[in-house]
Amino acid sequence: MTDRQYRVILGVLLLFTLYFDLRGMLYALIGLLYLEGVTNLRVPFLVNRAFGRPVRYEGVSLPLETEQALRLAIATFLLLAGVVYSNTIWFLPWFLGFAILGAGLSDVCPVVALLRRAGCRN
């Protein structure tokens, strides 16, 4: 599984969660993204390792990897927009869901480009 495929799955899951208003699943997605961001043990890495495919993993170090920082940013925005200020900025989680799905389908993510420019490593 590549990070691109993971983004497609994450975008679809987020949109499904928002459409059916599944609060528990939203909390689980936020928790998973924070766990991946903090530990750098990403789902694509674990899936590839489980199926015996070659993986590139360098462990946790600073500065953050781009994918690690992306997951932390997504989780933070979902926490703020979907949980804390859900009545005020209700459209932001929907925007995030469509943006993540689009980034997975097109393999073009402006946030990743911005994080690389900010100094995160590949």
Phi, psi and omega in degrees: 000134178263167176296328178296313178296323179296322179295321177298311180298316179297317179297316179295316179298319180295315179295321176299316180298316181290320182296317181266007177051054180265092183298317180299319179290325176297316177297322179294319178296317179297316178298318179297317180294319176295319178298315178295320182292321183282316185269342184064017171269094186271150180303315178302322178296314182293322178294314179298320180293322180294326180267005176075020177276153178293139180230155174246115181219128184247002179080185183270127175203167178252147000288168183296150169286157182299313181295325179295313179294324178297316180294321177295319179294316180298315181297320180294315178296321178294321179297314181291312186277326185267340184242304187286308183247048187293331180278332184274308182243058184295337184281340184295317176298324177296316178300316179299317179300312179292324179293319179293317178298315178296322178293325178289321181286323184262346184062027175236113181235111181298329180292320177297317178298319179294319180292323176296320179292330180284346176120001176289147181268159181291000000 
